[in-house]
Amino acid sequence: MNKGRIILYIFFGLGLVSIPFPYDFFSPQRYICRFLFEDTVMLITRNLGLHPEAQVGISSDSQGMYLLLALLFGLAVIITFLLGFSKKWNKYRASVLAHIHIALLYYLSLQLFIYGCDKLFKAQFYLPEPNTLYTPLGQISKDLLFWSTMGTSYTYNVFMGLLEIIPAILLWFRNTRVLGLLMAFGVLLNIVFINLGFDISVKLYSVFLWALCWFLLLPHLKVLYDFFILKKQARLSFGLMLFRNRPSLKFLLKTLLIGFIIAEGLFPYLPNGQFNDDLVNRPFLHGAYQVEEIQFVDSLPGPVDWKIKRFYIHRRGYFIIENQKFEMRDYKLEIDTLKKKFLLLDYDKNEISADYLFNKTDSLLELRLLYKNNPVQLKARSLDWKKMPLLRDDFHWTIEQVK
């Protein structure tokens, strides 16, 4: 095997351990990355004078993530070079690389299964929030627009989820792995171009997974080319079989790996029985409100930023106000239902307390608060945002049915 492929085996193997991912049952993986690489990455960003936002650490498409992958590749080159001086390496090389190959297959399966379940149960592309629905189309960023559009279709989410779960399962079995890799290659290539085309901030990681899939397919490409293009008889080679003489151990390890993958994919949903995020109960007072009246009790003229048209209560605990120019400002929100108070916190850590009164009969929400020492009273009516055209569950077999 040439040194280039060995470098890639070691690089992807290091990525498996080092790239941080929010696992439920393997949380130490994130701490391993921080312990081994985060301080080094942050030191490099400071010395290179990179953008201050690089200090967010190693996540998503951050500069820290790019530096991490560059470090891992450099480390893989160094390790490969040093292994060339080891006599034992030539003896055990095939076995070590075969183990790494299997680990990478199950890692790819794990990522596909987790992301597939997130789509299947509508946790990734969730129903658009009311503040997004009332934002003019031209003012929505491309990534949020794509996310929101996907979130309106339960059927397509199920389809996309199955497209990832099926190849994930095929990778578990020796005889179906190549088919699983071919399916995964197409699925991941589509995801890469979605992330690139809509500026979604998981570009680097999706490229990493797609490149990993391509690398795992590489040993089979010639056979596939001979069979599908040249129409020759061809037989797939699956490489070194591990644990040939220890079937019980092989069965145990495989069962544990598959169990771990299934647990990671299903754990967020099984305990609560929440298999469709569209149907999950929203927080108290969640929704959109049309402001009907603003009163400044001391008869002082209202400041410009209090010419509010609507406000929204977000499911993630945010209070969002919208002015007449469609400009929005958000506050962190806690609702004390016993004292009937809103506790708002802005990005400068300023707190605003508001008494609220909600009349369920006419859907009227009243807020009383102090803004710059001025008593303010707002009256707003809840909007039936779920009946907006984008959320209608319409389907037409023929053009004549479209109204």
C-alpha positions as CSV (number, residue, x, y, z in Angstrom):
1,M,0.0,0.0,0.0
2,N,1.4,3.4,-0.9
3,K,2.2,6.0,1.7
4,G,-0.5,8.4,0.5
5,R,-3.3,5.9,1.4
6,I,-1.6,5.2,4.8
7,I,-1.5,9.0,5.5
8,L,-5.3,9.2,4.7
9,Y,-6.1,6.2,6.9
10,I,-4.3,7.9,9.8
11,F,-5.8,11.3,9.0
12,F,-9.4,10.0,9.0
13,G,-8.7,7.9,12.0
14,L,-7.4,10.9,13.9
15,G,-10.5,12.8,12.7
16,L,-12.8,10.1,14.1
17,V,-11.4,10.7,17.6
18,S,-10.7,14.4,17.4
19,I,-13.5,16.2,15.6
20,P,-15.9,17.3,18.3
21,F,-19.4,16.0,18.0
22,P,-22.3,16.2,20.6
23,Y,-22.7,12.5,21.3
24,D,-25.1,11.4,24.1
25,F,-23.2,8.3,25.1
26,F,-19.7,9.3,24.3
27,S,-19.4,12.8,25.7
28,P,-15.6,12.4,26.6
29,Q,-14.9,12.6,22.9
30,R,-15.4,16.4,23.0
31,Y,-13.0,16.7,26.0
32,I,-10.4,14.6,24.2
33,C,-10.4,17.1,21.4
34,R,-10.2,20.1,23.7
35,F,-7.4,18.5,25.8
36,L,-5.3,17.5,22.8
37,F,-5.8,20.3,20.3
38,E,-7.9,23.3,21.4
39,D,-5.1,25.1,23.2
40,T,-2.8,24.5,20.3
41,V,-5.3,25.8,17.8
42,M,-6.1,28.9,19.8
43,L,-2.4,29.6,20.2
44,I,-1.9,29.4,16.4
45,T,-4.9,31.7,15.8
46,R,-3.5,34.4,18.1
47,N,0.0,34.2,16.6
48,L,-1.3,34.4,13.1
49,G,-3.5,37.3,14.0
50,L,-6.6,35.7,12.6
51,H,-10.1,37.2,13.0
52,P,-11.2,37.4,16.6
53,E,-14.1,35.2,15.9
54,A,-11.6,32.4,15.5
55,Q,-11.5,32.4,19.3
56,V,-14.9,30.6,19.4
57,G,-12.9,27.4,19.4
58,I,-13.2,24.3,17.3
59,S,-16.8,24.1,16.0
60,S,-18.7,23.9,12.7
61,D,-16.9,26.0,10.0
62,S,-14.8,28.0,12.4
63,Q,-11.2,28.9,11.6
64,G,-10.4,26.6,14.5
65,M,-11.9,23.6,12.7
66,Y,-9.9,24.3,9.6
67,L,-6.7,24.5,11.7
68,L,-7.6,21.3,13.5
69,L,-7.9,19.4,10.2
70,A,-4.7,20.9,8.9
71,L,-2.9,19.8,12.2
72,L,-4.4,16.3,11.9
73,F,-3.2,16.0,8.3
74,G,0.3,17.2,9.3
75,L,0.3,14.8,12.2
76,A,-0.7,11.9,9.9
77,V,2.2,12.7,7.6
78,I,4.6,12.7,10.5
79,I,3.3,9.4,12.0
80,T,3.5,7.8,8.6
81,F,7.1,8.9,8.1
82,L,8.1,7.6,11.6
83,L,6.3,4.3,11.1
84,G,8.6,3.8,8.1
85,F,11.5,3.2,10.5
86,S,9.7,0.5,12.4
87,K,10.3,-3.1,11.5
88,K,7.2,-4.2,13.4
89,W,5.0,-1.8,11.3
90,N,5.5,-3.9,8.1
91,K,4.5,-7.0,10.0
92,Y,1.3,-5.6,11.5
93,R,0.5,-2.9,9.0
94,A,-2.3,-4.8,7.1
95,S,-4.0,-5.7,10.4
96,V,-3.8,-2.2,11.8
97,L,-5.2,-0.6,8.7
98,A,-7.9,-3.2,8.5
99,H,-9.0,-2.2,12.0
100,I,-8.9,1.5,11.1
101,H,-11.0,0.7,8.0
102,I,-13.7,-1.0,10.0
103,A,-13.7,1.8,12.6
104,L,-14.1,4.4,9.8
105,L,-17.0,2.4,8.3
106,Y,-18.9,2.4,11.6
107,Y,-18.1,6.0,12.2
108,L,-19.6,6.9,8.8
109,S,-22.6,4.8,9.6
110,L,-23.0,6.5,13.0
111,Q,-23.0,10.0,11.4
112,L,-25.5,8.9,8.7
113,F,-27.8,7.3,11.3
114,I,-27.8,10.2,13.7
115,Y,-28.5,12.8,11.0
116,G,-31.0,10.5,9.4
117,C,-32.9,10.1,12.6
118,D,-32.8,13.9,13.1
119,K,-34.5,14.3,9.8
120,L,-36.9,11.3,10.2
121,F,-38.2,12.7,13.5
122,K,-38.1,16.3,12.2
123,A,-35.6,17.6,14.7
124,Q,-33.1,19.0,12.2
125,F,-35.5,20.8,9.8
126,Y,-38.1,21.8,12.3
127,L,-41.3,23.8,11.7
128,P,-40.4,27.5,11.1
129,E,-40.8,29.8,14.1
130,P,-43.5,32.5,13.9
131,N,-40.9,35.3,13.7
132,T,-39.5,33.6,10.6
133,L,-42.9,33.2,9.0
134,Y,-43.7,36.9,9.3
135,T,-40.3,38.0,8.0
136,P,-40.4,39.3,4.3
137,L,-38.8,36.7,2.0
138,G,-36.1,39.1,0.8
139,Q,-34.9,39.7,4.3
140,I,-34.3,36.0,5.1
141,S,-30.7,34.6,4.7
142,K,-30.3,31.7,2.3
143,D,-29.5,29.2,5.0
144,L,-32.5,30.1,7.1
145,L,-34.7,30.1,4.0
146,F,-33.6,26.6,3.1
147,W,-33.9,25.4,6.7
148,S,-37.4,26.8,6.9
149,T,-38.6,25.5,3.5
150,M,-37.5,22.0,4.4
151,G,-39.2,22.3,7.8
152,T,-42.6,22.8,6.1
153,S,-42.7,19.3,4.6
154,Y,-42.9,16.3,6.9
155,T,-43.0,13.8,4.0
156,Y,-39.8,15.1,2.5
157,N,-38.0,15.0,5.9
158,V,-39.0,11.3,6.3
159,F,-37.7,10.6,2.8
160,M,-34.4,12.4,3.4
161,G,-34.0,10.6,6.8
162,L,-34.5,7.2,5.2
163,L,-32.0,8.0,2.5
164,E,-29.4,8.4,5.2
165,I,-30.6,5.6,7.6
166,I,-30.7,2.9,4.9
167,P,-27.0,3.2,3.8
168,A,-26.0,3.5,7.5
169,I,-27.6,0.1,8.1
170,L,-26.1,-1.4,4.9
171,L,-22.6,-0.5,6.2
172,W,-23.1,-2.8,9.1
173,F,-22.9,-5.9,6.9
174,R,-20.0,-7.1,4.9
175,N,-22.0,-8.1,1.8
176,T,-23.9,-4.8,1.5
177,R,-21.2,-2.4,2.4
178,V,-20.3,-1.4,-1.1
179,L,-23.9,-0.7,-1.9
180,G,-24.1,1.3,1.3
181,L,-21.1,3.3,0.4
182,L,-22.4,4.1,-3.1
183,M,-25.7,5.3,-1.6
184,A,-23.9,7.3,1.0
185,F,-21.6,8.9,-1.6
186,G,-24.6,10.3,-3.5
187,V,-26.4,11.4,-0.4
188,L,-23.3,13.2,1.0
189,L,-22.4,14.8,-2.3
190,N,-25.9,16.3,-2.4
191,I,-25.5,17.5,1.2
192,V,-22.1,19.1,0.4
193,F,-23.6,21.1,-2.4
194,I,-26.7,22.1,-0.4
195,N,-24.3,23.5,2.3
196,L,-22.2,25.2,-0.3
197,G,-25.1,26.6,-2.3
198,F,-27.1,27.9,0.7
199,D,-24.1,28.9,2.8
200,I,-25.0,26.5,5.6
201,S,-22.3,26.4,8.2
202,V,-21.4,22.7,8.2
203,K,-19.5,22.8,4.9
204,L,-16.2,21.5,6.2
205,Y,-17.6,18.6,8.1
206,S,-19.9,17.5,5.3
207,V,-16.9,17.6,2.9
208,F,-14.9,15.6,5.5
209,L,-17.7,12.9,5.6
210,W,-18.0,12.9,1.8
211,A,-14.2,12.5,1.4
212,L,-14.2,9.7,3.9
213,C,-16.9,7.9,2.0
214,W,-14.9,8.3,-1.3
215,F,-11.8,7.0,0.5
216,L,-13.6,3.9,1.7
217,L,-15.0,3.3,-1.8
218,L,-11.5,3.7,-3.4
219,P,-10.5,0.0,-3.1
220,H,-13.6,-1.0,-5.0
221,L,-13.6,1.5,-7.8
222,K,-11.7,-0.6,-10.3
223,V,-14.0,-3.6,-9.8
224,L,-17.1,-1.4,-10.1
225,Y,-15.7,0.3,-13.3
226,D,-15.0,-3.2,-14.8
227,F,-18.5,-4.4,-14.0
228,F,-20.7,-1.4,-14.8
229,I,-18.7,0.3,-17.6
230,L,-16.6,-2.4,-19.3
231,K,-19.3,-5.1,-18.7
232,K,-16.7,-7.5,-17.4
233,Q,-17.2,-10.2,-14.8
234,A,-15.9,-8.8,-11.6
235,R,-15.7,-9.8,-7.9
236,L,-15.6,-7.5,-5.0
237,S,-12.7,-7.9,-2.5
238,F,-13.5,-7.1,1.1
239,G,-9.9,-7.1,2.3
240,L,-8.6,-8.7,5.5
241,M,-11.3,-10.4,7.6
242,L,-11.0,-9.5,11.3
243,F,-11.5,-12.0,14.1
244,R,-11.8,-14.9,11.7
245,N,-10.8,-17.4,14.5
246,R,-12.8,-15.6,17.2
247,P,-16.4,-15.4,16.0
248,S,-17.9,-14.9,19.5
249,L,-15.7,-11.8,20.1
250,K,-16.5,-10.5,16.6
251,F,-20.3,-10.9,17.3
252,L,-20.0,-9.2,20.6
253,L,-18.0,-6.2,19.3
254,K,-20.3,-5.8,16.3
255,T,-23.4,-6.0,18.5
256,L,-22.0,-3.3,20.8
257,L,-21.1,-1.0,17.9
258,I,-24.5,-1.4,16.3
259,G,-26.2,-0.9,19.6
260,F,-24.2,2.2,20.2
261,I,-25.2,3.6,16.8
262,I,-28.9,2.9,17.3
263,A,-28.8,4.3,20.8
264,E,-27.1,7.6,19.7
265,G,-29.7,8.0,16.9
266,L,-32.8,7.2,18.9
267,F,-32.0,8.4,22.4
268,P,-33.2,12.0,21.9
269,Y,-36.6,10.7,20.9
270,L,-37.4,7.4,22.7
271,P,-37.6,8.6,26.4
272,N,-40.3,11.2,25.5
273,G,-41.9,9.3,22.7
274,Q,-41.5,12.4,20.5
275,F,-41.2,11.1,16.9
276,N,-42.4,14.2,15.1
277,D,-41.2,17.6,16.3
278,D,-44.2,19.3,14.6
279,L,-46.4,17.7,17.2
280,V,-44.3,18.5,20.3
281,N,-46.0,20.9,22.7
282,R,-44.7,24.5,22.4
283,P,-43.9,26.6,25.5
284,F,-46.6,28.7,27.3
285,L,-47.6,31.8,25.2
286,H,-45.4,30.6,22.3
287,G,-46.5,32.4,19.1
288,A,-46.9,35.7,17.2
289,Y,-48.7,38.7,18.6
290,Q,-50.0,41.8,16.7
291,V,-49.6,44.9,18.8
292,E,-52.9,46.8,19.0
293,E,-52.1,49.5,21.5
294,I,-49.0,51.0,23.2
295,Q,-49.5,53.4,26.1
296,F,-46.8,55.4,27.9
297,V,-48.5,56.0,31.2
298,D,-46.7,59.3,31.8
299,S,-47.9,60.6,28.4
300,L,-44.3,60.8,27.2
301,P,-43.7,60.3,23.5
302,G,-42.6,56.8,22.7
303,P,-39.0,56.2,21.5
304,V,-38.5,55.1,18.0
305,D,-37.6,51.5,18.9
306,W,-40.9,51.1,20.7
307,K,-43.0,51.7,17.6
308,I,-43.6,47.9,17.7
309,K,-45.7,46.2,15.1
310,R,-45.5,42.7,16.4
311,F,-43.7,40.6,19.0
312,Y,-42.9,36.9,19.1
313,I,-42.3,34.3,21.8
314,H,-39.8,31.8,20.5
315,R,-39.8,28.2,21.6
316,R,-36.1,28.4,22.6
317,G,-36.9,31.1,25.2
318,Y,-36.6,34.4,23.3
319,F,-38.8,37.5,23.2
320,I,-38.5,39.1,19.8
321,I,-39.9,42.5,18.9
322,E,-40.5,43.8,15.4
323,N,-40.9,47.5,14.4
324,Q,-42.6,49.1,11.4
325,K,-39.5,48.6,9.3
326,F,-39.4,44.8,9.8
327,E,-36.4,45.2,12.0
328,M,-36.2,42.7,14.9
329,R,-34.5,42.7,18.3
330,D,-34.4,39.7,20.5
331,Y,-34.1,39.2,24.3
332,K,-33.6,36.1,26.4
333,L,-36.9,35.3,28.0
334,E,-38.0,33.5,31.2
335,I,-41.7,33.4,32.1
336,D,-42.6,33.2,35.8
337,T,-46.2,31.8,35.6
338,L,-46.7,32.1,39.4
339,K,-45.9,35.8,39.6
340,K,-47.1,36.4,36.0
341,K,-43.9,38.1,35.0
342,F,-41.7,38.2,31.9
343,L,-38.0,38.4,32.7
344,L,-36.1,39.8,29.7
345,L,-32.3,40.0,29.3
346,D,-30.6,41.8,26.4
347,Y,-27.1,41.3,25.0
348,D,-25.7,43.9,27.3
349,K,-27.0,42.0,30.3
350,N,-29.6,44.6,31.0
351,E,-32.7,43.1,32.7
352,I,-36.3,44.2,32.0
353,S,-39.2,42.9,34.1
354,A,-42.8,42.9,32.8
355,D,-46.1,41.9,34.3
356,Y,-48.3,40.1,31.9
357,L,-52.0,39.3,31.7
358,F,-53.3,36.8,29.1
359,N,-57.0,36.5,28.3
360,K,-57.4,33.1,26.6
361,T,-60.9,33.9,25.4
362,D,-60.0,36.8,23.1
363,S,-56.2,35.8,22.8
364,L,-55.2,39.2,24.2
365,L,-51.8,39.6,25.9
366,E,-51.1,42.7,28.0
367,L,-47.6,43.6,29.2
368,R,-46.8,46.3,31.7
369,L,-43.1,47.2,32.2
370,L,-40.6,50.0,32.8
371,Y,-38.6,51.1,29.8
372,K,-35.9,53.8,30.6
373,N,-37.9,54.5,33.8
374,N,-41.1,55.1,31.7
375,P,-44.1,52.9,32.5
376,V,-45.3,51.2,29.3
377,Q,-48.3,49.2,28.6
378,L,-48.7,47.0,25.5
379,K,-51.8,45.2,24.3
380,A,-51.4,42.6,21.6
381,R,-53.5,39.9,20.1
382,S,-52.3,36.4,19.3
383,L,-52.1,35.6,15.6
384,D,-53.1,32.2,14.1
385,W,-49.7,31.7,12.5
386,K,-50.3,28.0,11.8
387,K,-52.9,28.9,9.2
388,M,-50.4,30.8,7.0
389,P,-50.2,29.5,3.4
390,L,-46.7,28.1,3.8
391,L,-47.9,25.7,6.6
392,R,-51.0,24.5,4.8
393,D,-50.9,20.8,4.2
394,D,-52.0,21.1,0.6
395,F,-51.4,18.4,-2.1
396,H,-52.6,18.4,-5.7
397,W,-52.4,15.5,-8.2
398,T,-53.6,17.7,-11.0
399,I,-53.1,21.4,-11.9
400,E,-56.9,21.8,-12.0
401,Q,-57.0,21.2,-8.3
402,V,-54.7,24.2,-7.6
403,K,-56.7,27.3,-6.7
